[in-house]
Amino acid sequence: MARSKPSKQLSETEIATFLTAAEALHRSIVKPFISPHCDHYRQTHVLHEVLLKAVRDVTGKEVEFIQWHTTGPVRSPEAG
C-alpha cells in the first residue's frame, strides 16, 4: 500500500465545506441574546474573533456571514 503525500492546502470543495461549518458555528455564537457584561458573552466574543481570523487565513478574504452587532447585511463602503 502506497502512501500519498498530504496536500499543502484545502481544495475548493474542502474550502466550501469549511465555510459551511464556519457559518453554522458563527450562527451558534451570535444567536444567544446575553448581556455584554457576563463571562459567557466575553468568551463567545473571543471565539468569534478566532473564527473570523481562521476564515480569513483559509480563504484569504472576508466572508459576509461573519458579523458582530449588526442589524442587517454588512456592505463595504466600496460596494456602494
N, CA and C atoms as an extended XYZ file, in Angstrom:
240
Properties=species:S:1:pos:R:3:atomname:S:1:resname:S:1:resid:I:1 pbc="F F F"
N         0.841       -1.174        0.000 N   MET     1
C         0.000        0.000        0.000 CA  MET     1
C         0.890        1.243        0.000 C   MET     1
N         0.688        2.074       -0.975 N   ALA     2
C         1.487        3.294       -1.096 CA  ALA     2
C         0.809        4.443       -0.360 C   ALA     2
N         1.623        5.254        0.262 N   ARG     3
C         1.109        6.453        0.927 CA  ARG     3
C         1.096        7.612       -0.047 C   ARG     3
N         0.076        8.419        0.052 N   SER     4
C         0.068        9.625       -0.775 CA  SER     4
C         0.524       10.797        0.092 C   SER     4
N         1.125       11.754       -0.550 N   LYS     5
C         1.623       12.924        0.154 CA  LYS     5
C         0.447       13.858        0.466 C   LYS     5
N         0.330       14.322        1.722 N   PRO     6
C        -0.781       15.218        2.050 CA  PRO     6
C        -0.692       16.538        1.288 C   PRO     6
N        -1.844       17.082        0.984 N   SER     7
C        -1.911       18.356        0.282 CA  SER     7
C        -1.455       19.486        1.199 C   SER     7
N        -0.926       20.548        0.608 N   LYS     8
C        -0.473       21.694        1.391 CA  LYS     8
C        -1.586       22.697        1.633 C   LYS     8
N        -2.711       22.544        0.976 N   GLN     9
C        -3.840       23.434        1.198 CA  GLN     9
C        -5.139       22.726        0.832 C   GLN     9
N        -6.243       23.310        1.274 N   LEU    10
C        -7.548       22.725        1.020 CA  LEU    10
C        -7.957       22.927       -0.435 C   LEU    10
N        -8.725       21.982       -0.948 N   SER    11
C        -9.279       22.121       -2.293 CA  SER    11
C       -10.467       23.082       -2.224 C   SER    11
N       -10.964       23.480       -3.366 N   GLU    12
C       -12.130       24.372       -3.405 CA  GLU    12
C       -13.335       23.705       -2.731 C   GLU    12
N       -13.512       22.415       -2.940 N   THR    13
C       -14.611       21.682       -2.306 CA  THR    13
C       -14.436       21.662       -0.793 C   THR    13
N       -13.224       21.439       -0.322 N   GLU    14
C       -12.957       21.428        1.116 CA  GLU    14
C       -13.143       22.818        1.726 C   GLU    14
N       -12.787       23.857        0.994 N   ILE    15
C       -12.999       25.223        1.482 CA  ILE    15
C       -14.494       25.506        1.597 C   ILE    15
N       -15.273       25.071        0.625 N   ALA    16
C       -16.724       25.265        0.675 CA  ALA    16
C       -17.316       24.540        1.884 C   ALA    16
N       -16.853       23.329        2.164 N   THR    17
C       -17.308       22.575        3.331 CA  THR    17
C       -16.908       23.296        4.611 C   THR    17
N       -15.689       23.803        4.665 N   PHE    18
C       -15.201       24.560        5.816 CA  PHE    18
C       -16.063       25.796        6.055 C   PHE    18
N       -16.391       26.523        4.982 N   LEU    19
C       -17.209       27.732        5.115 CA  LEU    19
C       -18.619       27.415        5.608 C   LEU    19
N       -19.177       26.308        5.167 N   THR    20
C       -20.495       25.890        5.645 CA  THR    20
C       -20.454       25.617        7.144 C   THR    20
N       -19.427       24.907        7.595 N   ALA    21
C       -19.279       24.620        9.026 CA  ALA    21
C       -18.987       25.893        9.811 C   ALA    21
N       -18.177       26.779        9.254 N   ALA    22
C       -17.855       28.036        9.929 CA  ALA    22
C       -19.099       28.905       10.075 C   ALA    22
N       -19.944       28.911        9.056 N   GLU    23
C       -21.179       29.696        9.142 CA  GLU    23
C       -22.102       29.139       10.222 C   GLU    23
N       -22.204       27.819       10.323 N   ALA    24
C       -23.030       27.210       11.368 CA  ALA    24
C       -22.491       27.567       12.756 C   ALA    24
N       -21.178       27.527       12.921 N   LEU    25
C       -20.573       27.905       14.198 CA  LEU    25
C       -20.816       29.386       14.485 C   LEU    25
N       -20.648       30.220       13.491 N   HIS    26
C       -20.900       31.647       13.645 CA  HIS    26
C       -22.322       31.894       14.147 C   HIS    26
N       -23.296       31.240       13.530 N   ARG    27
C       -24.694       31.439       13.926 CA  ARG    27
C       -24.938       30.995       15.367 C   ARG    27
N       -24.293       29.916       15.774 N   SER    28
C       -24.474       29.453       17.155 CA  SER    28
C       -23.801       30.388       18.153 C   SER    28
N       -22.777       31.108       17.727 N   ILE    29
C       -22.078       32.052       18.609 CA  ILE    29
C       -22.890       33.332       18.777 C   ILE    29
N       -23.429       33.874       17.701 N   VAL    30
C       -24.082       35.180       17.767 CA  VAL    30
C       -25.572       35.109       18.080 C   VAL    30
N       -26.177       33.937       18.037 N   LYS    31
C       -27.613       33.812       18.265 CA  LYS    31
C       -28.045       34.151       19.690 C   LYS    31
N       -27.371       33.657       20.733 N   PRO    32
C       -27.845       33.946       22.091 CA  PRO    32
C       -27.846       35.447       22.393 C   PRO    32
N       -28.920       35.893       23.009 N   PHE    33
C       -29.044       37.295       23.407 CA  PHE    33
C       -28.676       37.368       24.882 C   PHE    33
N       -27.389       37.663       25.149 N   ILE    34
C       -26.907       37.706       26.527 CA  ILE    34
C       -26.225       39.045       26.796 C   ILE    34
N       -26.149       39.373       28.057 N   SER    35
C       -25.570       40.645       28.471 CA  SER    35
C       -24.092       40.724       28.103 C   SER    35
N       -23.652       41.855       27.564 N   PRO    36
C       -22.233       42.011       27.233 CA  PRO    36
C       -21.340       42.123       28.474 C   PRO    36
N       -21.939       42.099       29.650 N   HIS    37
C       -21.172       42.203       30.887 CA  HIS    37
C       -20.910       40.846       31.538 C   HIS    37
N       -21.354       39.761       30.919 N   CYS    38
C       -21.163       38.447       31.541 CA  CYS    38
C       -19.964       37.717       30.919 C   CYS    38
N       -19.468       36.733       31.659 N   ASP    39
C       -18.313       35.955       31.193 CA  ASP    39
C       -18.616       35.196       29.900 C   ASP    39
N       -19.821       34.654       29.778 N   HIS    40
C       -20.159       33.889       28.574 CA  HIS    40
C       -20.095       34.771       27.332 C   HIS    40
N       -20.573       35.982       27.445 N   TYR    41
C       -20.521       36.904       26.311 CA  TYR    41
C       -19.078       37.151       25.897 C   TYR    41
N       -18.240       37.445       26.867 N   ARG    42
C       -16.832       37.732       26.560 CA  ARG    42
C       -16.157       36.521       25.901 C   ARG    42
N       -16.448       35.332       26.386 N   GLN    43
C       -15.823       34.142       25.811 CA  GLN    43
C       -16.336       33.852       24.404 C   GLN    43
N       -17.637       34.070       24.165 N   THR    44
C       -18.139       33.858       22.805 CA  THR    44
C       -17.566       34.903       21.847 C   THR    44
N       -17.320       36.106       22.354 N   HIS    45
C       -16.707       37.139       21.513 CA  HIS    45
C       -15.277       36.732       21.134 C   HIS    45
N       -14.537       36.180       22.086 N   VAL    46
C       -13.175       35.694       21.812 CA  VAL    46
C       -13.232       34.586       20.761 C   VAL    46
N       -14.154       33.650       20.937 N   LEU    47
C       -14.301       32.551       19.976 CA  LEU    47
C       -14.653       33.082       18.589 C   LEU    47
N       -15.509       34.082       18.534 N   HIS    48
C       -15.904       34.661       17.252 CA  HIS    48
C       -14.713       35.311       16.555 C   HIS    48
N       -13.872       35.990       17.307 N   GLU    49
C       -12.682       36.617       16.721 CA  GLU    49
C       -11.729       35.558       16.151 C   GLU    49
N       -11.582       34.445       16.852 N   VAL    50
C       -10.729       33.359       16.361 CA  VAL    50
C       -11.324       32.764       15.077 C   VAL    50
N       -12.642       32.594       15.058 N   LEU    51
C       -13.307       32.091       13.855 CA  LEU    51
C       -13.083       33.039       12.687 C   LEU    51
N       -13.236       34.341       12.933 N   LEU    52
C       -13.018       35.342       11.896 CA  LEU    52
C       -11.609       35.246       11.319 C   LEU    52
N       -10.621       35.125       12.184 N   LYS    53
C        -9.226       35.012       11.732 CA  LYS    53
C        -9.009       33.731       10.935 C   LYS    53
N        -9.580       32.629       11.400 N   ALA    54
C        -9.415       31.346       10.690 CA  ALA    54
C       -10.018       31.411        9.292 C   ALA    54
N       -11.204       31.996        9.172 N   VAL    55
C       -11.834       32.107        7.854 CA  VAL    55
C       -10.989       32.990        6.940 C   VAL    55
N       -10.485       34.096        7.474 N   ARG    56
C        -9.605       34.967        6.671 CA  ARG    56
C        -8.355       34.212        6.231 C   ARG    56
N        -7.740       33.473        7.155 N   ASP    57
C        -6.500       32.755        6.836 CA  ASP    57
C        -6.726       31.659        5.794 C   ASP    57
N        -7.836       30.941        5.908 N   VAL    58
C        -8.099       29.837        4.984 CA  VAL    58
C        -8.536       30.341        3.617 C   VAL    58
N        -9.424       31.337        3.591 N   THR    59
C        -9.972       31.781        2.306 CA  THR    59
C        -9.214       32.946        1.694 C   THR    59
N        -8.510       33.718        2.534 N   GLY    60
C        -7.808       34.892        2.034 CA  GLY    60
C        -8.716       36.075        1.785 C   GLY    60
N        -9.954       36.011        2.284 N   LYS    61
C       -10.879       37.128        2.080 CA  LYS    61
C       -11.894       37.177        3.211 C   LYS    61
N       -12.639       38.283        3.249 N   GLU    62
C       -13.705       38.440        4.229 CA  GLU    62
C       -14.898       37.603        3.791 C   GLU    62
N       -15.669       37.153        4.757 N   VAL    63
C       -16.864       36.380        4.435 CA  VAL    63
C       -18.064       37.131        4.986 C   VAL    63
N       -19.108       37.290        4.178 N   GLU    64
C       -20.252       38.121        4.537 CA  GLU    64
C       -20.976       37.661        5.788 C   GLU    64
N       -21.032       36.359        6.055 N   PHE    65
C       -21.819       35.906        7.189 CA  PHE    65
C       -21.196       36.255        8.528 C   PHE    65
N       -19.943       36.634        8.559 N   ILE    66
C       -19.302       36.960        9.827 CA  ILE    66
C       -19.577       38.412       10.154 C   ILE    66
N       -20.442       38.611       11.154 N   GLN    67
C       -20.837       39.934       11.601 CA  GLN    67
C       -20.910       39.899       13.121 C   GLN    67
N       -20.750       41.023       13.719 N   TRP    68
C       -20.906       41.116       15.172 CA  TRP    68
C       -21.635       42.420       15.454 C   TRP    68
N       -22.756       42.361       16.118 N   HIS    69
C       -23.560       43.524       16.482 CA  HIS    69
C       -24.008       44.320       15.265 C   HIS    69
N       -24.681       43.669       14.353 N   THR    70
C       -25.228       44.392       13.212 CA  THR    70
C       -26.702       44.061       13.088 C   THR    70
N       -27.422       44.894       12.395 N   THR    71
C       -28.851       44.676       12.236 CA  THR    71
C       -29.218       44.229       10.838 C   THR    71
N       -28.295       44.233        9.936 N   GLY    72
C       -28.595       43.825        8.570 CA  GLY    72
C       -27.328       43.407        7.865 C   GLY    72
N       -27.429       43.152        6.572 N   PRO    73
C       -26.238       42.746        5.822 CA  PRO    73
C       -25.148       43.791        5.890 C   PRO    73
N       -23.942       43.328        5.995 N   VAL    74
C       -22.794       44.221        6.033 CA  VAL    74
C       -22.347       44.475        4.600 C   VAL    74
N       -22.206       45.735        4.269 N   ARG    75
C       -21.735       46.100        2.931 CA  ARG    75
C       -20.504       46.965        3.089 C   ARG    75
N       -19.530       46.692        2.263 N   SER    76
C       -18.324       47.505        2.323 CA  SER    76
C       -18.614       48.867        1.696 C   SER    76
N       -17.877       49.908        2.109 N   PRO    77
C       -18.088       51.249        1.519 CA  PRO    77
C       -17.892       51.264        0.013 C   PRO    77
N       -17.028       50.378       -0.484 N   GLU    78
C       -16.750       50.343       -1.923 CA  GLU    78
C       -17.918       49.770       -2.717 C   GLU    78
N       -18.780       48.942       -2.027 N   ALA    79
C       -19.866       48.268       -2.723 CA  ALA    79
C       -20.933       49.247       -3.195 C   ALA    79
N       -21.060       50.384       -2.525 N   GLY    80
C       -21.986       51.411       -2.949 CA  GLY    80
C       -23.378       51.163       -2.664 C   GLY    80
